[in-house]
Each structure stands twice: as structure tokens, then as C-alpha cells.
Amino acid sequence: MKTEKILFKRTGENVGTIDPVAAYVAGMVDLDEKRHYCMSWDFDMPVLSKVYEVRDVQMPDWMDPQFWVTHSITLKYTWGLGADKEWSEEITRGLMRLEGVVRLIAIKLLRTKTFRSAFRKAMLERLIDWCRDSHGYHSPWTANMIRAMSNQHICLEYKRLSDSLYHSRW
């Protein structure tokens, strides 16, 4: 793991709306620039706040800071759903291509140490093979395989986790 300095900019009308811009290089912007923002979406009191902010961001050694900036939201959800930042580049990029509850199913399979079912072990092997070379498919599994691996509990877990990640800050 490495730590990089990333430049964030307040982009919306509310003080809490802040997005990553680029890897920070000293002097690239005036860090003391200030602007008036609304306190929050439901509280329009004007507050004076800095436009730019530099934060330390931890990322895997293989990851370029610009890649993190470009894919920060996808990475936030991937890691927030339980993926390990130490996983290989090919596994992380593969997980980033999956969407919704399918990503959570993949992460749970990758975190499983022993399998009681040959089916689930075969699904893990299929996932790893797909991450290495997707063969042009958008998913490692068919719709029927996804239905067989999902249930109401995992769907509710995904809903809870994704709602929590949506409302969390960087």
C-alpha cells in the first residue's frame, strides 16, 4: 500500500460536495481560495469555505493516482463492499467491471476460504479466469448462475451496504 496526495475540489453548491480532481503537485492551485457555499442540502445558511483541499489517499502499489481519481467512485463501492485493497490488479479491475449485487457475490466468493459446495468453488474459478481474460463477456456468470448464487439476504445486504456507501464521505 502507498499513500498519495490527491487534490479535491468543492464542485457543488453545498459545502459537503467535494470531488477528487488530480494527484496533487505543490503550487498547482491556490489552496487558500475561498467561496460561499450552502451548509447542506436542507440548510441554506451561507458558509465561507476553501474551494480546494488536499487529502492523503491510500491505494495499492500498482495503482496510479490518476487511475484512482478517474475511478474513485467505483473503487469506493468495490472496497466498501468488502474487497481487499491488497488484491491483485487483475482481480480489482475485474470486480470494478461488475455491477450491483453481482459485485458483492464475487467479493464474497473471493473471501471464502473453504467451500462446502463444488458449484461455488467452480464459480470462484470461473470468476478468477474471467478477471484474467474476460473473453469479451460482460460477466463471468450466466443469469441462471447469478440467480443460483443470490438470495433475498444477499440482495438486502447489498442494498444496506450501497445505501451506506452512497451517504458516506470520502
C-alpha positions as CSV (number, residue, x, y, z in Angstrom):
1,M,0.0,0.0,0.0
2,K,1.1,3.5,-0.7
3,T,-0.2,6.9,0.3
4,E,-0.7,9.6,-2.3
5,K,-1.7,13.3,-2.0
6,I,-4.9,13.9,-4.0
7,L,-6.4,17.3,-4.7
8,F,-10.2,17.6,-4.0
9,K,-12.4,20.5,-5.1
10,R,-15.8,21.5,-3.8
11,T,-17.9,21.3,-7.0
12,G,-21.5,21.8,-5.9
13,E,-23.5,24.4,-4.1
14,N,-23.2,22.6,-0.8
15,V,-20.0,22.6,1.3
16,G,-20.0,18.8,1.6
17,T,-20.0,18.2,-2.2
18,I,-16.3,17.5,-2.8
19,D,-14.8,15.5,-5.7
20,P,-11.2,14.4,-6.5
21,V,-9.5,16.3,-9.2
22,A,-6.0,15.1,-9.7
23,A,-2.8,14.0,-8.0
24,Y,-1.6,17.0,-6.1
25,V,1.6,18.9,-7.1
26,A,2.6,21.8,-4.9
27,G,1.6,25.1,-6.4
28,M,-0.9,23.8,-8.9
29,V,-3.8,25.7,-7.3
30,D,-4.3,28.3,-4.6
31,L,-5.2,26.2,-1.6
32,D,-6.4,29.4,0.3
33,E,-9.1,30.3,-2.3
34,K,-12.5,30.5,-0.6
35,R,-16.1,30.7,-1.7
36,H,-19.5,30.8,-0.2
37,Y,-21.5,27.6,-0.1
38,C,-24.7,26.4,1.4
39,M,-24.3,24.5,4.7
40,S,-26.2,21.4,3.3
41,W,-29.0,20.4,1.0
42,D,-31.6,21.3,3.6
43,F,-29.9,24.2,5.4
44,D,-29.2,27.2,3.1
45,M,-27.1,29.2,5.6
46,P,-24.1,30.5,3.6
47,V,-20.7,29.4,4.9
48,L,-17.3,30.5,3.7
49,S,-15.1,27.5,2.9
50,K,-12.0,26.7,1.0
51,V,-12.5,25.6,-2.6
52,Y,-9.6,23.1,-2.7
53,E,-8.4,20.5,-0.2
54,V,-5.5,18.1,-0.3
55,R,-6.0,14.6,1.3
56,D,-3.9,11.6,1.8
57,V,-5.4,8.6,0.0
58,Q,-4.2,5.0,0.5
59,M,-4.1,2.9,-2.7
60,P,-2.4,-0.3,-3.8
61,D,1.1,-0.1,-5.0
62,W,0.1,-1.0,-8.6
63,M,-2.4,1.9,-8.8
64,D,-1.6,5.2,-10.4
65,P,-3.1,8.3,-8.7
66,Q,-4.8,9.4,-11.9
67,F,-6.5,6.0,-12.1
68,W,-7.7,6.4,-8.6
69,V,-9.1,9.9,-9.4
70,T,-10.8,8.6,-12.6
71,H,-12.4,5.6,-10.9
72,S,-12.7,6.8,-7.3
73,I,-16.5,6.1,-7.0
74,T,-16.2,2.6,-8.4
75,L,-13.3,1.9,-6.1
76,K,-15.2,3.3,-3.1
77,Y,-18.0,0.9,-3.8
78,T,-15.7,-2.1,-4.6
79,W,-13.7,-1.7,-1.4
80,G,-16.7,-0.7,0.6
81,L,-18.5,-3.9,-0.3
82,G,-15.6,-5.9,1.2
83,A,-12.9,-6.2,-1.5
84,D,-9.3,-6.1,-0.1
85,K,-7.1,-3.3,-1.3
86,E,-4.2,-5.8,-1.3
87,W,-5.8,-8.0,-4.0
88,S,-4.1,-8.1,-7.4
89,E,-4.7,-5.6,-10.1
90,E,-6.5,-8.0,-12.4
91,I,-8.9,-9.1,-9.6
92,T,-9.6,-5.5,-8.7
93,R,-10.2,-4.4,-12.3
94,G,-12.4,-7.4,-12.8
95,L,-14.5,-6.5,-9.8
96,M,-14.8,-2.9,-11.0
97,R,-16.4,-4.2,-14.2
98,L,-19.2,-6.0,-12.3
99,E,-22.3,-4.1,-11.1
100,G,-24.6,-4.2,-8.2
101,V,-25.3,-7.4,-6.2
102,V,-23.1,-9.4,-8.7
103,R,-20.0,-7.5,-7.4
104,L,-21.0,-8.4,-3.8
105,I,-21.4,-12.1,-4.8
106,A,-18.0,-12.0,-6.4
107,I,-16.3,-10.4,-3.4
108,K,-18.0,-12.9,-1.0
109,L,-16.7,-15.8,-3.2
110,L,-13.2,-14.3,-3.2
111,R,-13.2,-14.0,0.6
112,T,-14.4,-17.6,1.1
113,K,-11.5,-19.8,2.4
114,T,-13.2,-23.3,2.2
115,F,-16.1,-24.3,0.1
116,R,-18.8,-26.8,1.1
117,S,-20.2,-26.8,-2.4
118,A,-18.4,-27.8,-5.7
119,F,-20.7,-25.4,-7.5
120,R,-19.5,-22.3,-5.5
121,K,-15.9,-23.4,-6.0
122,A,-16.4,-23.7,-9.7
123,M,-18.0,-20.2,-9.7
124,L,-14.9,-18.8,-8.0
125,E,-12.6,-20.5,-10.6
126,R,-14.8,-19.1,-13.3
127,L,-14.6,-15.6,-11.8
128,I,-10.8,-15.7,-11.5
129,D,-10.4,-16.9,-15.1
130,W,-12.8,-14.1,-16.3
131,C,-10.7,-11.5,-14.3
132,R,-7.6,-12.7,-16.1
133,D,-9.2,-12.6,-19.5
134,S,-12.9,-11.7,-19.9
135,H,-13.2,-13.4,-23.3
136,G,-15.5,-10.5,-24.3
137,Y,-18.2,-11.3,-21.8
138,H,-19.6,-8.6,-19.5
139,S,-19.9,-11.1,-16.6
140,P,-18.2,-14.3,-15.6
141,W,-21.6,-16.0,-15.0
142,T,-24.9,-16.5,-16.8
143,A,-28.1,-15.1,-15.4
144,N,-29.1,-18.5,-14.1
145,M,-25.8,-18.9,-12.2
146,I,-26.3,-15.5,-10.7
147,R,-29.8,-16.5,-9.6
148,A,-28.5,-19.7,-8.1
149,M,-25.8,-17.8,-6.0
150,S,-28.1,-14.9,-4.9
151,N,-30.9,-14.8,-2.4
152,Q,-33.0,-12.3,-0.5
153,H,-30.4,-11.9,2.2
154,I,-27.5,-11.0,-0.1
155,C,-29.8,-8.6,-2.0
156,L,-30.7,-6.9,1.2
157,E,-27.1,-6.8,2.4
158,Y,-26.1,-5.2,-0.9
159,K,-28.9,-2.6,-0.5
160,R,-27.8,-1.8,3.0
161,L,-24.1,-1.5,2.1
162,S,-24.7,0.5,-1.0
163,D,-27.0,3.0,0.8
164,S,-24.4,3.4,3.5
165,L,-21.6,4.0,0.9
166,Y,-23.8,6.5,-1.0
167,H,-24.3,8.6,2.1
168,S,-20.7,8.3,3.3
169,R,-18.0,10.9,2.7
170,W,-14.6,10.2,1.2
